Amino acid sequence: MPQRAQNTPVCRDCDGFATAAITTGTRNRDGSRTTLRVACRACKGTGHIASVAVLARVGR
């Protein structure tokens, strides 16, 4: 029987695209461009948020 993936809610701040690579426009000594990796603060780079039941259980 096929296994179903868990239905985890997608982070509404980043819409599931939790990490972005931003090119600054400057170049390194080897000629490659300098890039920055930025992660979503709300989901900490996972793209998903914890369900409300889990948050309530942890908070108590």
N, C-alpha and C positions, 0 to 999 in steps of 0.2 A: 504494500500500500504506500503511495507517495506521501512524503512528509510535507506538511504545510509550514511555510515560514510564519513566524510571529508577526502580527500586525502591530508594529510600533508606530506611533504618531510621528510625523515629520515636524521638525522644528519650524515654527512659523517665521522666525527671524531670518533664516537663511534658505528656506524652502528645500532643505536636504543637501544643498551645496555648501558644506561646512567649511571647506578650505579653499582659499583663493591664492593664486600666484600673481603677484603684481610686479611688472617690469619697471624699474626706476628710470631707465633710459641711459644710465651710465654704464661703462664697460670696465671689466676686470683687466688685469695685465695680459691674460691669455686671449683676450678679444671677446669673451662671452659676456653677456649682459648680466647685470646685477638684478636678482629677483628676491622678493620678500614673500614668505608664506604667512598668510593671515588666517587664523581660525576664528570661528563664530564664538562669541562670548557666552551666548545663551545655552548652547548645547555642548560647549567645550570641544568642538571639532568632530563630533560624532554624526551630526545630521539628524539625530532623533532626540526626542525628549522623553523623560520618564513619565509613566502614566500617573494620573492624579492619585490613585490608590497607593502606589508605591511612595509617592511624596508624603502622603498623609501618614503612612506607617512609619516612615523614617523620622518624621518630625515629632512624633510622640514619644 
